[in-house]
């Protein structure tokens, strides 16, 4: 109904941008979908000065709706973060983890990247960090500012997920105008990634939407779920 109101009524045939419908869908999902964390392109991060096997961190199910409750998310000294959330060097506009600098883990601690480990091809395989033990869900006591926030998943508790990223099926706004609609199919309309999600997704219900924080909206895909991995 929101989309129909936004478009209006006309007697003439018209092609409406898909973005208009998507905007209405996002508004509804943003208001109602519970949050969770998942890492779509994972790289290992080790917190070298973290002591103990781990702990539970309390996270809200919705940042603006306390009535939706909260959940307990496991945290440990080895976590997965998204590869795009780390750079060895970056300018000031990059508000994520950079070698030698700090960032906050969502609803957890402030960490500092100290060094990296790479494979024979030069790809980063592990990021080694230290953490400030007094910053669990609060600012550093000395007043220093940490602007960036990234999401994460505890490696020891991670749920393997196969994530389907859908884009526009066609590469043009009006495929019906093409001589052959097959010629304008977007080859990147479906990309499948192997990632990790927080363990609360074990209880996900097919068809019920949730938001992977900083990533987008997803739901359980029961057709592609197995005992080894969860399809999203």
C-alpha positions, 0 to 999 in steps of 0.5 A: 500500500505504501508503494501504491500511495507513493507512485499514485494513479494514472491512466497511462502505461508507465515503467516504475523504477524498482528502487521505489518498491525496494525503498518501501520494503526496506522501510517496513523491514527496518521497522520490524526486522530483528537484528543479528550479526553475520560475516559474509566475507570472513577473515580471522581476527585474534585478540592476543591479550584476551584471557579466558575462553569467552563471555556472553555479550548482551545485544538488543534485537532492535536498536530503537525498539526495546520492547523487542527484547535482547539476546546473548551473543558469545564473544571470544578471543578469536572472531571473524570479521568482514574482510572489507572492514580491515586495511593495512593502510587507509585515509581518514574517511575509512572508519573501520579497522586499520593497522596500528589503529582502533575500532569498536566491535559492535556492543563489545570492546575496543580493539587495536590492529597490531600485525597481520599474517599472510599466505604465499599469495600475499592474502591476509589470513589472520589479523592480530589485535589487542583489546581494551578490557575496560571498554565493554559497551562503553567509551575508553576511560581516558576519553580517547575517541574511537569512531568506527564500529564493525560487526563480528562473530565468535569463531568458536561459536560461529554458525556456518551459513551459505548466503545468497546475495540477490541483485536485479535479475535484468541489467536494464529497467525494461527488459520487455523492450529488448528483442531477446530478454535473455540477452539482458539477464544480469549475470551477477543477479545471484552471488553465493557466499560462504560465511558465518553467523551468530548462533542465534540463527539456529532458531531462525524460522523460514520466511521470517526476515531479519537484518544482518547488521551493516549488510542487509535483510535476509531470511532462512532458506530451508531449501538450501539448508543442510546439517552442515550449513544453514542456507540464507 
